[in-house]
Amino acid sequence: MIRVRPTRGTDIDRLEAVERSAATLFRTLPDLAWIADDHVAGPEAHARAVAQGLSWVAVDAEDQPVGFLIAAEADADLHILELSVSAEHQGRGAGRALMAAARHAAEARAKQALTLTAFSTVPWNAPFYARQGYAALTFAETPAYLRETLAAEAARGLTDRAAMRLTL
């Protein structure tokens, strides 16, 4: 059974391995295989999210992280920066449980919405979020901070990206 709890500082060293494992799925997509070897969020991003109370881990029976979600406050929204679940634990509900934890936090902080960016045509990406109730935004609906995020992602070679929102 997967349990979600706030990330502890002692978890941070384990999260790179989770993210690298999750990224191996991109090896099945020739145009995106390079992502499996790309940079990861890094300990600074995780430490910042932990300090802000915006980081959660999905843990196994031994209380070891098998997935994580980090977020940041952006305008009146809570923006999901990264969701990763290790390859061997995907499809077991960890991602959904982490998304539920982020939603709970957004509601507790009286945020208007949860936002994220995702690959539009990668089967396990935008479609996963759409099943959680997130809707793709048109350019006119996309807030400035998400436009900046999309531009920065495009500069890194991440194309076919969509901004998505779950209104609370």
Disulfide bonds with the S-S distance in Angstrom:
none
